[in-house]
Amino acid sequence: MTSGDPVQPPRRVDRAGLVIAASLAVLAAVLVWDARGLQSAAMYGMGPEAMPVVVACGLALLAIGNFIDALRGNLPARESADPVPVVLILVGLALLIAIIGFGGGFILATSALFVTTSAAFGRRAILIDAVIALVMSTLIYLAFDRLLTLSLPAGPLERLL
């Protein structure tokens, strides 16, 4: 080190990052545990338990990466906590569950989640987002239902298709 080099403060372990990594790992473990209980109706190939395991693997990789960065102190500095985006996403998830639970179907439920999530990220074009969400959700539903022959929750819009 020369006399002209700036002195870097030693990096500290990011405790919040460690908590996030542990939460991701626990969520991955819960998904794998829950997927074990799904009954596979498929005689060959993958059954319904495959996708939760794939998602759990992705969460596990995120947990490992987050854990390493938290130990090294490489995680970016967090901004001030604004609860509004978190509340909007939680409202979207609650709407998703409620709409599916009351028979509204995949398209309406996913559209509600899309609109609240886009609002959480600061977008204020709610009508345009609703149209985009309905088109995207319909295309996703058709891809799963017609192309992949996988059933998604059906509601009034799905019955029209």
Order of alpha helices (4+ residues) and beta strands (2+ residues): alpha-alpha-alpha-alpha-alpha-alpha
